[in-house]
Amino acid sequence: MTIFTSRHSEYSSALEKALQGIPLSGEMRITLEKQGENRFIETPFYIIPVEIYDHHLYGHFVVGGDLVEAPIGFLRKRESLRGEYLEMDTKGNFVLMTEQNKNTLYLPLKATDLELKDGASTISPFGVEGAQGVYPLVITSETEYGIKTIQLLRDRLGNILQHNGRPDKSLENQIQNFLKGLQSRRKYLPARRTPEERKNHPGTVSRQELPEIKDEEEIDWEEPKSIVAYLDQYVVGQENAKKILAVAFSNYMTKVRTQDEDLQKGNVLLIGPSGVGKTYMVSLLAKKASLPMVESKLTGKVSSGYKNENLSTVLEQMQAMTKEDAPYGVIFLDEIDKIAYDGSNSFFGQRLQDELIGWLEEATYTPDTRQGENKKGSINTKNILFITAGAFQSIESGTSLEAIIERRLGKNQKRVGFTMQEASGENGGEKNSISRVRPEDLITYGLKPELIGRLSSVGVLHPLTTDDKIRILTSTKKSAITKYAKLLSHKGYHLEINPAVLRTIADRCPEETGARALNAVCNDLFTEILFDPQRFADEQGVITISPEMAKGLTNLYVS
């Protein structure tokens, strides 16, 4: 008999995240009397900002550094173990529910040892048990008249009372500044609702502004679509490469799970310019899969037996991360195009290709041991997933991979825009003959047929458009804008950005740098602001960045 269902487990996890994410009031205090001690104390309190949407009460919580929301109610557990579920009705009053709503997160109320006088009666505020322990709970919302507070109280008979009030002016200002700091953690920009949204939904928050509380998303490694959905949270576009990596990782994780040596690994080649997500996607998946990963560039490497850094150091690094003789893990080798043979370059390129050919399928490597060193065991590469990458561009005209493909396609076919757009599937208006790469093109570029034959999957990544870069700033986890908004929030400021600023940032990033330049330009923009935030903030601690201000503060990449 199964006592705990998976739904029970998911609910408990979401509830725990919500409780841990209830903000504590910081320096704000309320004065209450300590029960039985006839003395008053100033105590911090938990503060839950709320909004009403579609007749449901949504509470805001800080989870993973972001402000998220969930439909909430409250649960009171009596000594008789009977639970009482409270939800807010359309008039703003908490009422007892006859049954539990499956789509609502019920926060358990906790009794406190504090009280306050209400005429001749004594009542005690309910609290919740959050990250800092049990403290009184204050529910807040912003109205046209200012801050409204709600407290749930317990009288001497055990009845639940609701107290609606407004804080004094000093506390109200503190709460307003506190709430503005929380709003800067919103995951979508702009943080403010548009006039049209306010007109259509007065007193509510747009459901597209804040994501609901969810458990940290797990990947179903058996389903490539699940892997792509995970990558979509962090990387904009690049659908072809995402699918290639998703299938490769899905198959590889099946091999890891089953330990079936008959299952073949599918080594991958990623083709695309710098800064479009090649390394980032691989590292995301390796980390999520808890696989050891070694990353290295092939530029400057020499084959075993020669001075300077040998390519074999990547195997030694993998060996240091695992105790297995034939470990499971990922080795990412960038700039594979730099070891291609063009008929005149050094012979090390060919030697490195030969070395890789052996590793990609199965080879046993035993590191050299110098006198006085402990002897290390051998490492077999049969279970290592190799992912290689390169831009395949060229300084000399007509020698890039794209030029090779266009010569194969023929000049006339190159000019048929519809055919090229259909082949690319992304960035439709751009020249995307690279999407039609074939093994013979890579061989012509200078990679050996034996090497290409061991890279069973080829994924193509495209240059980022300006709109892609804007989406990276606004729609992906761990974006640069989110990082600086959090920094300012911790310093007590709320950040507001005019949407036109995002295009200014994107336009100042050189095309050849991809997404990497976004971080550099944002750092340039926020250096002065972080150095002296008070200079840029208004009286309420709000820092508003306009396009003119952004242009004046960013000098990087400006000629």
C-alpha positions as CSV (number, residue, x, y, z in Angstrom):
1,M,0.0,0.0,0.0
2,T,1.4,3.4,-1.0
3,I,0.9,5.9,1.8
4,F,2.6,9.0,0.3
5,T,1.7,9.8,-3.3
6,S,3.9,11.6,-5.7
7,R,1.5,14.6,-5.5
8,H,1.9,14.7,-1.7
9,S,5.7,14.8,-2.2
10,E,5.5,17.6,-4.8
11,Y,3.1,19.6,-2.7
12,S,5.3,19.3,0.4
13,S,8.3,20.4,-1.6
14,A,6.5,23.5,-3.0
15,L,5.2,24.3,0.5
16,E,8.7,24.1,2.0
17,K,10.0,26.4,-0.7
18,A,7.2,28.9,-0.1
19,L,7.8,29.0,3.7
20,Q,11.6,29.4,3.2
21,G,10.8,32.2,0.7
22,I,8.7,34.4,2.9
23,P,10.6,37.6,3.3
24,L,11.5,38.7,6.9
25,S,10.9,42.4,7.6
26,G,14.6,43.3,7.9
27,E,15.0,46.4,10.1
28,M,11.3,47.0,10.4
29,R,9.7,46.1,13.8
30,I,6.3,45.9,15.4
31,T,5.7,46.3,19.1
32,L,3.8,43.5,20.9
33,E,3.5,42.3,24.5
34,K,5.3,39.2,25.7
35,Q,2.7,36.7,27.1
36,G,2.9,36.4,30.9
37,E,5.8,38.8,31.2
38,N,4.0,42.2,31.2
39,R,6.6,43.7,29.0
40,F,6.6,44.9,25.4
41,I,9.2,43.9,22.8
42,E,10.0,45.0,19.3
43,T,9.9,42.0,17.0
44,P,10.6,41.4,13.3
45,F,7.8,39.9,11.3
46,Y,7.2,37.9,8.1
47,I,5.7,40.0,5.3
48,I,3.8,38.4,2.4
49,P,2.9,40.8,-0.4
50,V,-0.3,39.6,-2.1
51,E,-2.4,40.4,-5.2
52,I,-5.8,39.2,-6.3
53,Y,-6.1,37.6,-9.7
54,D,-9.1,35.8,-11.2
55,H,-10.7,35.7,-7.7
56,H,-7.6,34.0,-6.2
57,L,-5.2,35.3,-3.6
58,Y,-1.6,35.1,-4.8
59,G,1.3,35.4,-2.4
60,H,4.8,36.5,-3.5
61,F,7.9,34.6,-2.3
62,V,11.6,34.8,-2.9
63,V,12.8,31.4,-4.3
64,G,16.2,31.0,-5.8
65,G,16.8,34.7,-5.6
66,D,13.7,35.5,-7.8
67,L,10.3,36.8,-6.8
68,V,7.7,34.1,-7.6
69,E,4.1,33.6,-6.8
70,A,1.6,31.0,-5.9
71,P,-2.2,30.9,-5.0
72,I,-2.3,30.7,-1.3
73,G,-4.5,30.1,1.7
74,F,-3.8,29.3,5.3
75,L,-4.1,26.1,7.4
76,R,-4.8,26.0,11.1
77,K,-4.2,22.7,12.7
78,R,-6.1,22.4,16.0
79,E,-5.0,20.1,18.9
80,S,-7.7,17.7,17.8
81,L,-5.7,17.3,14.5
82,R,-8.6,18.8,12.6
83,G,-7.5,21.2,9.9
84,E,-9.2,24.4,9.1
85,Y,-8.5,25.8,5.6
86,L,-8.8,29.6,5.1
87,E,-9.1,31.4,1.8
88,M,-9.9,35.0,0.9
89,D,-13.2,35.7,-0.7
90,T,-14.0,38.4,-3.3
91,K,-14.6,41.0,-0.6
92,G,-11.2,40.5,0.9
93,N,-12.2,38.5,4.0
94,F,-10.7,35.2,5.0
95,V,-13.4,32.5,5.3
96,L,-13.3,28.8,6.3
97,M,-13.5,26.4,3.4
98,T,-15.7,23.3,3.5
99,E,-13.0,21.4,1.5
100,Q,-9.4,21.8,0.4
101,N,-8.7,23.4,-2.9
102,K,-6.1,21.2,-4.7
103,N,-4.6,24.2,-6.6
104,T,-4.0,26.3,-3.5
105,L,-0.9,26.3,-1.3
106,Y,-2.0,26.4,2.3
107,L,0.6,28.0,4.7
108,P,0.4,26.5,8.2
109,L,-0.3,29.1,10.9
110,K,1.7,29.0,14.0
111,A,0.8,30.2,17.5
112,T,3.1,32.9,18.9
113,D,3.9,33.9,22.5
114,L,3.0,37.5,21.8
115,E,-0.2,39.4,22.4
116,L,-1.9,42.8,22.0
117,K,-4.8,44.4,23.8
118,D,-8.1,45.1,22.0
119,G,-10.1,47.0,24.6
120,A,-10.7,44.6,27.5
121,S,-9.8,41.6,25.3
122,T,-6.4,40.1,24.7
123,I,-5.6,38.6,21.3
124,S,-2.5,36.9,19.9
125,P,-1.2,37.2,16.4
126,F,-0.7,34.1,14.3
127,G,2.7,33.6,12.7
128,V,4.4,31.3,10.3
129,E,7.6,29.2,10.5
130,G,9.9,30.5,7.8
131,A,13.6,30.4,7.2
132,Q,14.3,32.4,10.5
133,G,12.0,30.5,12.7
134,V,8.5,31.5,14.0
135,Y,7.6,35.2,13.8
136,P,4.3,37.1,13.5
137,L,2.8,37.3,10.0
138,V,1.7,40.5,8.2
139,I,0.0,40.3,4.8
140,T,0.4,43.4,2.8
141,S,-1.0,44.9,-0.4
142,E,-0.7,48.2,-2.2
143,T,-4.0,50.1,-2.8
144,E,-4.9,53.5,-4.1
145,Y,-4.9,54.8,-0.5
146,G,-1.5,53.3,0.4
147,I,-0.4,50.2,2.2
148,K,-3.1,47.9,3.6
149,T,-2.1,45.3,6.2
150,I,-3.9,42.1,7.3
151,Q,-3.2,40.1,10.4
152,L,-4.8,36.8,11.5
153,L,-5.4,36.8,15.2
154,R,-6.5,34.3,17.8
155,D,-8.8,35.3,20.7
156,R,-8.9,33.6,24.2
157,L,-11.6,31.2,22.9
158,G,-9.5,30.1,20.0
159,N,-11.5,31.8,17.3
160,I,-9.7,33.3,14.3
161,L,-10.1,37.0,13.8
162,Q,-9.0,39.2,10.9
163,H,-7.6,42.6,11.5
164,N,-7.4,45.0,8.5
165,G,-5.4,48.1,9.1
166,R,-3.0,50.7,7.8
167,P,0.5,51.3,9.3
168,D,1.6,54.7,10.6
169,K,3.3,56.9,8.0
170,S,6.8,55.9,9.1
171,L,6.2,52.2,8.9
172,E,4.2,52.6,5.7
173,N,7.2,54.2,4.0
174,Q,9.4,51.4,5.2
175,I,7.1,48.8,3.8
176,Q,6.8,50.6,0.5
177,N,10.6,50.7,0.1
178,F,10.7,47.0,1.2
179,L,8.2,46.0,-1.4
180,K,10.0,48.0,-4.2
181,G,13.1,46.0,-3.3
182,L,11.2,42.8,-3.8
183,Q,9.7,43.9,-7.1
184,S,13.2,44.2,-8.6
185,R,13.5,40.5,-8.3
186,R,10.7,40.0,-10.9
187,K,11.9,37.7,-13.6
188,Y,10.3,39.6,-16.5
189,L,10.8,43.1,-17.7
190,P,9.3,45.7,-17.6
191,A,8.4,45.2,-14.0
192,R,5.5,47.6,-14.1
193,R,2.1,46.8,-15.7
194,T,1.1,48.8,-18.7
195,P,-1.9,51.2,-18.5
196,E,-3.9,48.8,-20.6
197,E,-3.2,46.0,-18.1
198,R,-4.2,48.2,-15.2
199,K,-7.4,49.1,-17.0
200,N,-8.4,45.5,-17.8
201,H,-7.3,44.1,-14.5
202,P,-7.4,46.8,-11.8
203,G,-5.8,45.7,-8.6
204,T,-4.4,42.5,-10.1
205,V,-1.0,41.4,-11.4
206,S,-0.5,40.1,-14.9
207,R,0.0,36.4,-14.8
208,Q,2.8,36.8,-17.4
209,E,4.8,38.9,-15.1
210,L,5.7,36.4,-12.4
211,P,6.2,32.6,-12.8
212,E,4.4,30.3,-10.3
213,I,6.4,28.5,-7.7
214,K,7.6,25.2,-9.1
215,D,10.1,22.6,-7.9
216,E,13.5,23.0,-9.6
217,E,12.7,21.5,-13.0
218,E,14.1,18.0,-13.4
219,I,15.0,16.5,-16.7
220,D,13.5,13.3,-18.0
221,W,16.6,12.0,-19.6
222,E,14.6,9.4,-21.5
223,E,12.8,12.2,-23.3
224,P,14.8,14.5,-25.5
225,K,12.0,17.0,-25.5
226,S,12.4,17.4,-21.8
227,I,16.1,18.2,-22.3
228,V,15.3,20.8,-24.9
229,A,12.7,22.4,-22.6
230,Y,15.4,22.7,-19.9
231,L,17.8,24.3,-22.3
232,D,15.1,26.8,-23.5
233,Q,15.2,28.3,-20.0
234,Y,18.8,29.4,-20.5
235,V,19.6,29.6,-24.2
236,V,17.7,31.6,-26.9
237,G,17.1,29.9,-30.3
238,Q,19.6,27.4,-31.6
239,E,16.9,24.8,-32.1
240,N,19.0,22.5,-34.3
241,A,21.8,22.3,-31.8
242,K,19.5,21.8,-28.9
243,K,17.8,18.8,-30.6
244,I,21.2,17.3,-31.5
245,L,22.5,17.6,-28.0
246,A,19.2,16.5,-26.5
247,V,19.2,13.2,-28.4
248,A,23.0,12.7,-27.8
249,F,22.6,13.2,-24.0
250,S,19.4,11.2,-23.8
251,N,21.1,8.2,-25.4
252,Y,24.2,8.7,-23.4
253,M,22.3,8.8,-20.1
254,T,20.5,5.6,-21.0
255,K,24.0,4.1,-21.4
256,V,25.0,5.5,-18.0
257,R,21.9,4.2,-16.3
258,T,22.0,0.7,-17.8
259,Q,25.8,0.3,-17.9
260,D,25.2,-1.5,-21.2
261,E,28.5,-1.6,-23.1
262,D,26.6,-2.6,-26.3
263,L,25.0,0.8,-26.4
264,Q,27.0,3.2,-28.6
265,K,27.8,6.7,-27.5
266,G,27.1,9.4,-30.0
267,N,30.0,11.9,-30.1
268,V,29.0,15.4,-31.3
269,L,30.4,18.2,-33.4
270,L,28.9,21.7,-32.9
271,I,29.5,24.3,-35.5
272,G,28.9,28.0,-34.8
273,P,30.5,31.4,-34.1
274,S,31.8,32.5,-30.7
275,G,29.3,33.4,-28.0
276,V,26.2,31.6,-29.3
277,G,26.0,28.9,-26.6
278,K,28.1,25.9,-27.6
279,T,30.0,25.6,-24.4
280,Y,27.2,26.9,-22.2
281,M,24.7,24.2,-23.3
282,V,27.1,21.3,-22.9
283,S,28.1,22.5,-19.4
284,L,24.5,23.0,-18.4
285,L,23.6,19.4,-19.3
286,A,26.7,17.9,-17.8
287,K,26.1,19.7,-14.5
288,K,22.4,18.8,-14.5
289,A,23.3,15.1,-15.1
290,S,26.0,15.2,-12.4
291,L,28.6,14.1,-14.9
292,P,32.2,15.0,-14.6
293,M,33.2,17.4,-17.4
294,V,36.5,18.5,-18.7
295,E,36.7,21.5,-21.0
296,S,39.7,22.5,-23.2
297,K,40.6,24.3,-26.3
298,L,42.6,22.5,-29.0
299,T,44.5,25.6,-30.0
300,G,48.1,25.4,-28.8
301,K,48.0,21.7,-27.9
302,V,50.6,19.2,-29.0
303,S,50.4,15.5,-29.3
304,S,51.8,13.2,-26.7
305,G,55.6,13.0,-26.5
306,Y,56.3,16.6,-27.3
307,K,57.0,19.6,-25.1
308,N,54.2,22.1,-24.3
309,E,50.7,21.1,-23.2
310,N,49.7,17.7,-24.5
311,L,46.2,17.0,-25.5
312,S,46.3,14.0,-23.2
313,T,46.1,16.4,-20.2
314,V,42.3,16.3,-20.6
315,L,42.3,12.6,-19.9
316,E,44.4,13.1,-16.8
317,Q,42.0,15.7,-15.6
318,M,39.1,13.3,-16.1
319,Q,41.0,10.6,-14.3
320,A,41.5,13.0,-11.4
321,M,37.8,13.5,-11.1
322,T,36.8,9.8,-11.0
323,K,38.1,6.6,-9.7
324,E,36.8,4.5,-12.5
325,D,39.1,2.9,-15.1
326,A,36.5,3.5,-17.8
327,P,34.6,6.5,-16.4
328,Y,31.4,8.1,-17.6
329,G,31.8,11.8,-18.2
330,V,32.0,14.5,-20.8
331,I,35.0,16.0,-22.5
332,F,34.4,19.2,-24.4
333,L,37.0,20.1,-27.0
334,D,36.6,23.6,-28.5
335,E,38.3,25.0,-31.6
336,I,38.6,21.7,-33.4
337,D,38.7,23.7,-36.6
338,K,42.1,25.0,-35.6
339,I,43.7,21.5,-36.1
340,A,42.3,21.1,-39.6
341,Y,44.9,20.5,-42.3
342,D,45.0,23.1,-45.1
343,G,48.0,21.7,-46.9
344,S,50.5,24.0,-45.3
345,N,50.0,24.2,-41.6
346,S,52.0,22.4,-38.9
347,F,52.1,18.7,-38.7
348,F,50.8,18.8,-35.1
349,G,47.2,19.3,-36.4
350,Q,47.3,16.0,-38.2
351,R,48.9,14.3,-35.2
352,L,46.2,15.7,-32.9
353,Q,43.5,14.5,-35.3
354,D,45.0,11.0,-35.2
355,E,45.1,11.1,-31.4
356,L,41.5,12.1,-31.3
357,I,40.4,9.4,-33.7
358,G,41.6,6.8,-31.3
359,W,40.0,8.4,-28.3
360,L,36.6,9.0,-29.8
361,E,35.9,5.3,-30.1
362,E,38.0,3.5,-27.5
363,A,41.5,3.9,-26.4
364,T,43.5,3.2,-23.2
365,Y,45.7,6.0,-22.0
366,T,48.4,5.6,-19.4
367,P,50.0,8.8,-18.2
368,D,53.7,9.2,-18.2
369,T,55.2,9.1,-14.7
370,R,58.2,11.2,-13.7
371,Q,60.7,10.1,-11.1
372,G,59.2,10.6,-7.6
373,E,55.6,10.8,-8.8
374,N,53.0,8.3,-7.8
375,K,52.1,6.0,-10.6
376,K,48.6,6.6,-11.9
377,G,46.4,3.9,-13.4
378,S,45.2,3.8,-17.0
379,I,42.0,5.4,-18.3
380,N,39.8,3.9,-21.0
381,T,37.8,6.3,-23.2
382,K,35.0,3.9,-24.3
383,N,32.4,5.4,-21.9
384,I,33.4,9.1,-22.3
385,L,31.1,11.3,-24.4
386,F,33.2,13.6,-26.6
387,I,31.7,16.9,-27.8
388,T,33.8,19.0,-30.1
389,A,33.1,22.5,-31.4
390,G,34.5,25.1,-33.7
391,A,33.6,28.3,-35.7
392,F,35.1,27.0,-39.0
393,Q,35.8,30.5,-40.2
394,S,38.9,31.7,-42.0
395,I,40.9,34.8,-42.4
396,E,41.5,34.0,-46.1
397,S,38.7,34.7,-48.4
398,G,36.9,31.6,-49.8
399,T,38.4,29.1,-47.3
400,S,35.7,29.2,-44.6
401,L,33.4,26.2,-44.2
402,E,30.5,28.4,-45.4
403,A,32.4,29.2,-48.6
404,I,33.1,25.5,-49.2
405,I,29.4,24.7,-48.8
406,E,28.4,27.5,-51.2
407,R,30.8,26.3,-53.9
408,R,29.3,22.8,-53.6
409,L,25.8,24.2,-53.8
410,G,26.7,26.4,-56.8
411,K,26.5,30.1,-57.1
412,N,23.0,30.1,-58.7
413,Q,21.6,28.0,-55.9
414,K,23.2,30.3,-53.4
415,R,21.0,33.1,-54.7
416,V,17.7,31.3,-54.3
417,G,16.6,32.9,-51.0
418,F,13.6,30.6,-50.5
419,T,15.7,27.5,-50.6
420,M,18.3,28.9,-48.2
421,Q,15.6,30.0,-45.8
422,E,13.9,26.7,-45.8
423,A,17.2,24.9,-45.2
424,S,18.1,27.1,-42.2
425,G,14.9,27.0,-40.2
426,E,16.3,29.9,-38.2
427,N,17.2,33.5,-38.9
428,G,15.3,33.1,-42.1
429,G,16.5,36.2,-43.9
430,E,20.2,35.5,-43.3
431,K,22.7,33.6,-45.4
432,N,22.6,30.2,-43.8
433,S,24.3,27.8,-46.1
434,I,26.2,26.5,-43.1
435,S,23.0,24.7,-42.1
436,R,23.5,22.4,-45.2
437,V,26.9,21.1,-44.1
438,R,27.8,17.6,-45.2
439,P,30.7,15.3,-44.1
440,E,32.5,16.0,-47.4
441,D,32.5,19.8,-46.6
442,L,34.3,19.1,-43.3
443,I,36.8,16.9,-45.1
444,T,37.4,19.6,-47.6
445,Y,38.0,22.0,-44.8
446,G,40.8,19.8,-43.5
447,L,39.4,17.3,-41.0
448,K,40.2,13.6,-41.7
449,P,37.4,11.3,-42.8
450,E,38.2,8.9,-39.9
451,L,37.6,11.8,-37.5
452,I,34.4,12.9,-39.1
453,G,33.1,9.3,-39.1
454,R,33.4,9.2,-35.3
455,L,31.4,12.4,-34.8
456,S,28.0,10.9,-35.5
457,S,26.0,14.0,-34.9
458,V,26.5,17.5,-36.2
459,G,24.7,20.5,-34.7
460,V,24.7,24.0,-36.2
461,L,24.4,27.2,-34.2
462,H,23.6,30.6,-35.8
463,P,24.8,34.1,-35.1
464,L,22.6,36.0,-32.7
465,T,20.3,38.8,-33.9
466,T,19.6,41.9,-31.9
467,D,16.2,40.5,-31.0
468,D,17.9,37.3,-29.8
469,K,20.2,39.4,-27.5
470,I,17.2,41.3,-26.1
471,R,15.5,37.9,-25.3
472,I,18.6,36.8,-23.5
473,L,18.5,39.8,-21.3
474,T,14.8,39.5,-20.5
475,S,13.7,35.8,-20.9
476,T,16.5,33.6,-19.7
477,K,17.6,32.5,-16.3
478,K,20.8,34.0,-14.9
479,S,20.6,37.0,-17.3
480,A,22.9,40.0,-16.7
481,I,20.0,42.3,-16.0
482,T,18.6,40.0,-13.3
483,K,22.0,39.8,-11.7
484,Y,22.3,43.6,-11.4
485,A,18.7,44.0,-10.2
486,K,19.5,41.6,-7.4
487,L,22.6,43.4,-6.4
488,L,20.8,46.7,-6.2
489,S,17.9,45.0,-4.3
490,H,20.3,43.8,-1.7
491,K,21.6,47.4,-1.3
492,G,18.0,48.6,-0.8
493,Y,17.2,50.0,-4.3
494,H,14.6,49.1,-6.9
495,L,15.6,49.0,-10.6
496,E,13.3,50.0,-13.4
497,I,14.5,49.8,-17.0
498,N,12.9,51.4,-20.0
499,P,12.5,48.6,-22.7
500,A,14.4,50.7,-25.2
501,V,17.5,50.4,-23.0
502,L,17.6,46.7,-23.8
503,R,17.9,47.4,-27.5
504,T,20.7,50.0,-26.7
505,I,22.6,47.3,-24.9
506,A,22.1,44.7,-27.6
507,D,23.0,47.2,-30.4
508,R,26.4,47.9,-28.7
509,C,27.5,44.3,-28.7
510,P,29.7,43.4,-31.7
511,E,28.1,40.6,-33.8
512,E,31.3,38.5,-33.6
513,T,31.2,38.4,-29.8
514,G,27.8,36.9,-29.5
515,A,26.2,36.8,-26.1
516,R,29.5,37.3,-24.2
517,A,29.5,41.0,-24.9
518,L,26.1,41.4,-23.2
519,N,27.8,40.8,-19.8
520,A,30.6,43.3,-20.7
521,V,28.2,46.0,-21.8
522,C,25.9,45.5,-18.8
523,N,29.0,45.7,-16.5
524,D,30.0,49.0,-18.2
525,L,26.4,50.3,-17.7
526,F,26.1,49.4,-14.1
527,T,29.6,50.3,-12.9
528,E,28.8,53.9,-12.2
529,I,25.4,53.0,-10.8
530,L,26.8,50.5,-8.3
531,F,29.6,52.8,-7.4
532,D,27.1,55.5,-6.3
533,P,23.5,54.2,-6.4
534,Q,22.2,57.1,-4.3
535,R,23.2,59.5,-7.1
536,F,20.9,57.8,-9.5
537,A,18.0,56.9,-7.2
538,D,14.9,59.0,-6.4
539,E,13.6,59.6,-2.9
540,Q,11.9,56.2,-2.8
541,G,15.1,54.4,-3.8
542,V,14.0,53.7,-7.4
543,I,16.7,53.8,-10.0
544,T,15.2,54.3,-13.5
545,I,17.5,53.7,-16.5
546,S,16.5,55.6,-19.7
547,P,18.0,55.1,-23.2
548,E,19.8,58.4,-22.9
549,M,21.3,57.4,-19.5
550,A,22.3,54.0,-20.9
551,K,24.1,55.6,-23.9
552,G,25.9,58.0,-21.6
553,L,27.1,55.3,-19.2
554,T,28.3,52.7,-21.8
555,N,31.6,53.4,-23.6
556,L,32.6,49.9,-24.3
557,Y,32.6,49.0,-28.0
558,V,31.8,52.6,-29.0
559,S,34.1,54.0,-31.6
